Amino acid sequence: MRSRFDEQLALLNRELIEMGALCEEVIALSAQALTEGNAELAARVAPLDQEIDRKEREIESLCLKLLLQQQPVAKDLRQISAALKMITDMERIGDQAEDIAEIITFLGGRGAENSDLLREMARSTIKMVTESVDAYVKHDTALADQVIAEDDTVDDYFARVKKDLIKRIAQDPDDGEFALDLLMIAKYFERIGDHATNIAEWVIFSVTGEHKEG
């Protein structure tokens, strides 16, 4: 009975890793579309987000089966409950990457070519998501702590991007709509960073039993 349970836990692990990889892919794609002002690339994000939604439903179903059919010990319960929390954040990451992609399709081929700060912010956010998934795979609480600390960097980028874009609007009010679109994109990246932080916090909980909110 326990060996069957362990097989199901291993499957849960693999499914979470796959969902995490999809999240990494979807943000990287939206960031690349933003840099290049490429609406075709942006259009590839929505189907990936649907795949992320499907994974969330599958993992949720697997977690509930594990809870109902077996008698998990405390460590198992932590792993399953952390997984249920993590997939919610992963699903939101997919949604926000799609929101970014949607804005890009309305930019008329313009990208963030003149916004180094926004591109750096996107890179930092992708790094956070990748590391939060890696931390789960490796049960690495030190890496999870690193992700939580990196959220300050992303928040700082957001504050600087916002300041830069407000200055741009003041200098060229006619281009204000484009600047506001970029600000909205920056806000979505900042939120993705928050979700990566949440994932890292649940990784720590799954290993230690302690949940520390950032």
C-alpha positions, 0 to 999 in steps of 0.5 A, spaced: 500 500 500 505 504 501 509 503 495 503 505 491 502 511 495 510 513 494 509 511 486 503 516 486 507 521 490 513 521 485 507 522 479 505 528 483 512 531 483 513 529 476 507 533 474 509 539 478 515 539 475 512 539 468 507 545 470 513 549 473 517 548 466 510 550 462 510 556 467 518 558 465 516 557 458 510 561 458 514 567 461 520 567 457 515 567 451 512 573 453 518 576 455 521 575 448 515 577 444 515 584 449 523 585 447 521 584 439 514 587 439 512 580 436 505 579 436 506 572 433 510 570 439 505 573 443 499 569 440 503 562 442 502 564 449 495 563 450 495 555 448 500 554 453 496 557 458 491 553 457 495 547 458 497 550 465 490 550 467 489 543 464 495 541 469 492 544 475 486 540 474 490 534 473 494 535 479 488 537 484 485 531 482 491 527 484 492 531 490 485 529 492 486 522 491 492 521 495 488 525 501 482 520 500 485 514 498 491 513 503 493 515 510 498 520 509 503 521 515 505 528 517 510 529 511 506 527 506 500 531 508 505 537 508 507 535 501 500 534 498 498 541 501 504 545 499 503 542 492 495 544 492 498 551 494 503 551 489 499 550 483 494 555 484 500 560 484 503 557 478 496 557 474 496 565 476 503 566 473 500 563 466 494 567 467 499 573 468 504 571 462 497 571 457 495 578 460 502 580 458 502 577 451 495 580 450 497 587 451 503 586 446 498 584 441 495 591 441 502 595 441 502 595 433 509 591 433 512 596 438 516 592 443 520 594 449 527 596 445 528 602 449 526 600 456 532 596 458 530 596 465 523 593 463 527 587 460 532 586 466 525 586 470 523 580 466 529 577 466 529 577 474 522 575 474 523 569 470 529 567 474 525 567 480 520 562 477 525 557 475 529 557 482 522 556 485 521 550 481 528 548 482 528 549 490 521 544 490 525 539 485 531 539 490 528 540 496 532 546 497 530 551 502 536 555 501 534 556 494 527 558 496 530 563 501 534 566 495 528 567 491 524 570 497 530 575 497 530 576 490 523 579 490 525 585 493 530 586 487 523 585 482 520 590 486 525 595 486 525 594 478 518 596 478 519 602 482 524 604 477 520 602 471 514 606 473 518 612 475 522 612 468 515 611 464 512 617 468 517 621 466 516 619 459 509 621 459 511 628 461 516 628 456 511 626 450 504 626 452 502 623 445 505 617 447 502 616 453 498 610 452 504 606 450 507 608 456 501 606 460 501 599 456 508 598 458 507 600 466 501 595 466 506 589 463 511 591 468 505 590 474 504 583 471 511 581 472 511 584 479 505 580 480 509 574 477 515 575 482 510 575 488 507 568 486 514 565 485 515 568 492 509 564 494 511 558 491 518 558 495 515 559 501 511 553 500 517 549 498 520 551 505 513 549 508 513 542 505 520 541 507 520 544 514 513 544 516 514 552 517 510 557 513 513 564 513 510 569 509 514 574 506 
